[in-house]
Amino acid sequence: IVMMKNVSWLCTFGLLLLLSATNLSAQKTLNLGLGYFGETATHPGLVAHLELEKPQSKKVSTIFRGDIGAYVHARNHTGVFMDVHTGLRRYHASRVFTEQYLGLGTLLSFYNGDGVFQRDENGNIRRASAFANLDIMPSVTLGVGYNLSKNSDSANLIYFRPKVFWQLPFNNLALPHLALQVGFIHRIN
């Protein structure tokens, strides 16, 4: 559990670093996004993100992004997550863009339902906490999108991002999850 607390602090530090890095260079832009986050596509949720975009050329940008979100897996659990990502976004002449990210974060899950029960050491059944786990959440994300703005100085982007993330430890292993994200990004500066 100490390691999970350290990862949580690392993610918080990463988000703060992302926010403070926006003042370092005039060439960087700050983008704000909001979208649907569907764990296994059908378990609904939301994701909000703040990203720092640094152009490497006219067509390629390095992206540093922090996400915070939640989803509900009915009759199973509710997940609340915070993660940071780094990756590349490539803009094409047709205003289409492609992107790829690696991420690391934490996933806090709570059991859904009327109650969670467990057997104690004396064999008695008692109500347990709805808190499931605080897990580490590494991820890989790919994306494709479209820039709705015709002006290259502004950006109003829509995106579709399949994401694979792992919940670990899960029964001493890693449990893979697939999420689909659809959303909107607006360039702030």
Summary of the structure (lengths in Angstrom):
residues: 189
radius of gyration: 18.8
end to end distance: 39.2
largest distance: 69.5
contacts: 581
relative contact order: 0.19
helix: 12%
strand: 64%
